[in-house]
Amino acid sequence: MIELRVYLTGDFSHTLWHPYYGRFMVEFYDTTLRDGSQAEGVAFSVEDKLIIIEELDRLGIRYIEGGYPGSNPKDIEFFKRAKNMSLETATVVPFGSTRYPTFSVDADPNLSALLDTGARTVTIFGKSWKLHATDVLRVTADENLELIESSVRYLVDSGREVIYDAEHFFDGYADDPDYAIKTLHAAADGGAKCLVLCDTNGGRLPSEIQEGVKVVMSTLLLPVGIHAHNDAGMGAANSVLAVQAGANHIQGTFNGYGERCGNANLASIIPTIQLKLGIECLSETQLQSLTSVSRLISELANLPHDERQPYVGRSAFAHKGGLHTDAIRKNRLTYEHIVPEKVGNSQRILVSDQAGRGTIMKKIEKEYPNYDKNSPQVLELFRRLKEAESDGYQYEAAEASFKLLTRKVFNGYESFFEQLGFRVIIEKFSDHTMRSEATVKVSTPEGDTIHTAADGDGPVNALDTALRKALEQFYPELRTVRLMDYKVRVLDTKAGTGSKVRVLIEAGDGRESWRTVGVSENIISASYEALIESFEYKLLIDQDS
């Protein structure tokens, strides 16, 4: 039997050690782009996925599950583009199932789609619960074991590393422990490099998770992983307890996105394992980016960020009035379980809201190294950010707008052009066709005024075209700019059609891409603001280069 021992060091951090792993190392496997996108209301474009992969790679995530290449054309396109990405720490992994009972391994379209991605590591799932084998796949228990082993072996013989997800493992173990373990042996016999135990229905208790992990580790000499769902509200807890029981491969999604009640939340699991268990997973700098990565993924998912989320929500270290506020001013340890800056968050005193300049300094210190948090420019930037935030702006996913704002505060930045006004006309005809026409008026710093009009497929397209006609005669480099993505978020649903909206635009010039933001009760005005800043940012980076 493989034994897990926990040693306490002098500072009460925990080092996990056992004969198979040696000193315990943990690897994270993110499935936001696949399992997370199955959540109600979540949809990522191919561009969104590529942005998220870059951020997760910088964060230090070991594996990123990109999608199910056998399921839809969008994931096929994604894997073609992801193959050419240059990543430092992450491996992009396709996801699929064991072969269909009616196909041989070399004729199975799902396995072929996995191989066609060219990925060196692939993940497949198989049935651990006898109920699923007989009632869902309509095969015998022994036939299911053969499906698992032959599928894994075929992928391994084709030169792939295989991570095996044992779907419904804990339910299957509760129903028939011997058979559930046999399914793992089948995957191991096929050559799987890691066995991931899945609480697919998300209803198992922590004691059941720990028992299952320990039994598997005493039976099979292979790395063991955990894939927990959150249907009983225990996804993150079950994942952490699995690690304490010896699992060293943790799957989850950011912000807990996922089907039904979601998956175990990596934004909670990662800091808990590193800061509470003392198992070093990421560098200090990487851990400090956790909050910004979480917020970026919320923005790209086009969902409000859960501000009461542990560690990375704005409310996680917020204190309001009374004894708490008085105590936290004297000693922050009185009501904060960690130092919030360790995960890129900040303490907030809600009555006066004095915190946050340290976070700003971290964002600007490379470009403005000779300033501190008490510099007049930093104070002014902090004031403007707070005003913008109260108006509905968020800059986590709009770094170009943040850079423009910072330049205006620090350098007395002068705009390349001034917007004097715009007008949009939308017409619908009897044949149900529609026409949008936009008129814009801008002036250059030299005093030239340009007044142009253009048609478009929609009002934003018409504004974009009219603005280009006005500016490209003075700034021909804008011809390379292309609108890549466009998102709209309603900020106050209680106000109905009078609600403020936040528009996020992503643009690129073939060399790099950037995102800008606009906010207004008028969706056209918010879109125009984001368009204006997108063009200004392009002119700024060309000027700097």
PyMOL commands that set and color helices and strands:
alter all, ss='L'
color gray80, all
select helices_A, chain A and resi 36-38+46-59+73-82+105-107+109-116+130-135+141-157+169-175+177-190+206-219+235-244+254-256+266-276+284-288+290-300+314-317+322-330+332-334+340-343+357-364+376-390+399-411+459-471+476-480+493-498+523-544
alter helices_A, ss='H'
color red, helices_A
select strands_A, chain A and resi 5-8+14-18+22-23+27-30+63-67+91-97+121-127+161-167+194-199+224-228+249-252+318-319+348-349+418-428+434-443+449-456+482-490+501-508+513-520
alter strands_A, ss='S'
color yellow, strands_A
deselect
rebuild
show_as cartoon
